Amino acid sequence: MKPTFRATVAFLLCIGVAQGAWTAPAKPPVKGAVEIEVQNAVFHVMDGVMLSVIRLDAWMVPKPGQMVTLDQKNSFVMQIVSGETRLKASDMSALMNQYLLPHAKAPIKNMAVSFEGNSILIKGQLQKGIPVPFEAKGTVTLADESDIRVHLTEMKAAGVLKKGLLDFLGIKLENVAQPGKESRFHIEGNDIILPIAALFPPPRISGKVTAVRIEGDSLVQVFGPPDAKMKPPPTPAKNYVYFRGGRMRFGKLTMEDVDLELVDQDQSNAFDFSLDHYYDQLTAGYSKTLPSMGLVVHMPDYATVAKKPDAAASGEAKK
């Protein structure tokens, strides 16, 4: 092969690679890490708070001396390679009130979040002696690859003092609403900085956030390249969670070189999945062993197997 021809071929191959779809690296970050792929699912990050996962390619990285264990959410960190998630305003409000604000020891209560166009609207109470109601409006952008910035453009406290007057008086949100644990979130001037790693309950997540935006009633977060492609699971499905490689324990079982696919029984809507209650879904479904010795489990949505409140107990509670 002539040098000029070889160079031309190499150049064309480089163009093809550059223009082709990006794929996640196959090499695990540490020994025992399990790759997880998710498509078209809704995760219960905690009871009453749901996160829509359009797609996700990540590594479940075991903590030192531990194994990835589905029953122990603190046994691993979710290291996201690429993905897209959506959090509705109502779920964001519940997440703030039930998890983030209490754990951050923030002097903010009863927060209500809504979206209007490209803006985020926030209502709540500042707990400074007596509760002081406040309202704020702002934009959502990236502070860096791991933090979300909520920049407040309008703010009103006690229904009277507006942001312009507060600024004139030298009163900043950071002076009156800084949380006790700033690692959870912190305030810079009138900007709220939300670290992705501390936003949700365990398992902890990490990864490069490349975009954040508001679409309709949801906050959209994009991790890694927006055009990333995932490897197909053994059983083709529209909605699924697939675990591949590494070592993982669930219930009394330990799987080596993991090959476990959870398939939504109802493919007409997103796969409603709860890690806290996965065993209820597991036992309500059925499984099939593949020739490769992998396992495919067809699962019902969590909403169909969730334990309903006892009617008698509910009646007593209302008395």
Secondary structure as UniProt FT lines:
FT   HELIX           3..19
FT   TURN            31..32
FT   STRAND          34..46
FT   TURN            47..48
FT   STRAND          49..62
FT   TURN            64..65
FT   STRAND          68..69
FT   TURN            70..71
FT   HELIX           73..75
FT   STRAND          76..88
FT   HELIX           89..95
FT   HELIX           96..100
FT   HELIX           101..104
FT   STRAND          108..116
FT   TURN            117..118
FT   STRAND          119..127
FT   STRAND          131..144
FT   TURN            145..146
FT   STRAND          147..157
FT   TURN            158..160
FT   STRAND          161..162
FT   HELIX           163..168
FT   TURN            169..170
FT   HELIX           173..177
FT   TURN            182..184
FT   STRAND          186..188
FT   TURN            189..190
FT   STRAND          191..195
FT   HELIX           196..199
FT   STRAND          204..207
FT   STRAND          209..215
FT   TURN            216..217
FT   STRAND          218..223
FT   TURN            226..227
FT   STRAND          240..244
FT   STRAND          247..250
FT   TURN            251..252
FT   STRAND          253..256
FT   STRAND          259..264
FT   TURN            267..268
FT   STRAND          271..273
FT   TURN            276..277
FT   HELIX           278..284
FT   STRAND          286..289
FT   TURN            291..292
FT   STRAND          295..299
FT   HELIX           302..305
FT   HELIX           311..318
//
